[in-house]
């Protein structure tokens, strides 16, 4: 017993936590093709900020894809900070990954970013297909809107309603509508949003002097709590995975139905249902039809591209780290964007997936968008890689468009000042005339 107590007493009381800091020699992290970029890396004590003088750090460089451009290992006792140099010969993004112990840091810099394009032609019938689908749902499926005030979600400032609308295949799309109780300033701007991937909304994000429409991508009534919503989503995913023999836990968004047909893919019926929900909300007497904005991030950013193309009522859009772009980045040896519709398909179905995925690629929707739009891209985003977001941004037809480069930002773009500041500025811009 005494020996055991002695061992406990001698055990370390804490574990040293390190942080990896990266910067680049161009403040804007932008380079011309062939131009060398120099990264400066420091591995520091997370508490004191002091450079570590022991241990090793390893690094790799690539094109945010399968082209390996360099690697190395550094003894921190010999140099900390240290530098790494590299370049891309063409447009795209150079990615640096640094590892130390359990810590990892991803960094990206852009090369000729305004030249980035997706190496896959837009389907010749893309516009005709979606126009026909919009017409078909209006002909075949009555909207059948349902709207019920939720007393628990409402407050003195806002009435919050549960809403749902019919879509194809006897399904419905669900969400929330919030309306200010103070009517001064009518008519109000309308803000439309779709959440990032996951359980979805269990209430409506409310904004002063704004009617807000928040729509989920799950075709079931939102639950009362986040935990219950997640459980319901997992059950729905399991049913889709079983139906289509898929192993993917996010079956609803990744693979479900894509190879059966364009119309069987989960987002098809959801998108057309939400498109009609926007029409319904815009028709309200308390909505200013000149101020209909959309904002969303990740999956919500993807739906922003979808709806800014499909719905003529939307007057402005703000989208961040857009998912659903770059399904064909693999053709340039680059990382495909989430949900990587082609990557996870069985080999014998890949050709069908490559054909159908084009009709759900945000790049192809972006090519038809003409309204004012604001975009945020994360230069270290592994989920929605920056080259994919730029592939969409560069084909936007909008005369009024702007993109914020969130240098060092992972998928959580608000974690860096540039992303957070731009987000606040863009939201203020979104609902003004």
Buried (B, 14 or more C-beta within 10 A) or exposed (E): EEEEEEEEEEEEEEEEEBBBBBBBBBEEBBBEEEBEBBBEBBBBEEEEEEBBEEBBBEBBBBBBBEBEBBEEEBEBEEEBBBEBEBBBEEBBBBBBBBBBBEBEBBBBBBBBBEEBBBEBEBBEEBBEBBEEBBEEBEEEBEBEEBEEEBEEBBEEEBBBBBBBBBBBEEEBBBBBBBBBEEEEEEBBBBBBBBBBBBBBBBBBBBBEEBBBBBBBBBBBEBBEEBEEBBEBBEEBBEEBBEEBEBEBEBBBBBBBBBBBEBBBBBBBBBBBBBBBBBBBBBEBEEBBEEBBBBBBBBBBBBBBBBBBBBBEBBBBBBBBBBBBBBBBBBEBEBBBBBBBBBBBBEEEBBEBBBBBBBBBBBBBBBBBBBBBBBBBBBBBBBBBBBBBBBBBBBBBEBEEBBBBBBBBBBBBBBEBEBBBEBBEBBBEBBBEE
